[in-house]
Amino acid sequence: MSIICKYVMFTLRIRHCPFESYLWKNSRDQRICHLKSILEGGILLSKSKEEIVDLLGDEYNHYYVDQWKYFIRDIKTLPYKMYLEIEFQENSVSICRVKLI
């Protein structure tokens, strides 16, 4: 997890919780608490695009593109939005990271 992501999570006093697909898909407000589990636990690594859609939903990602983004949170104190970015190689997750855009 990047230093910026850790700082943002510390500043916002985000608690960590184990990843639950149902909560991720149905409660955007709770997504940020799943980040540590996703990034440090390697939950998504080596998963196919179909498996990612099952776990996280499609969220307007195009199947033929190898870089997907999932909205996590607006950061009100900074002019950024936080996203989970997933990169695929040969239909398998190779990298998961947090991006501030």
Secondary structure as UniProt FT lines:
FT   HELIX           3..11
FT   TURN            12..13
FT   HELIX           21..26
FT   HELIX           28..34
FT   HELIX           35..41
FT   TURN            45..46
FT   HELIX           49..56
FT   TURN            59..60
FT   TURN            63..64
FT   STRAND          67..75
FT   TURN            76..79
FT   STRAND          80..89
FT   TURN            90..91
FT   STRAND          92..100
//
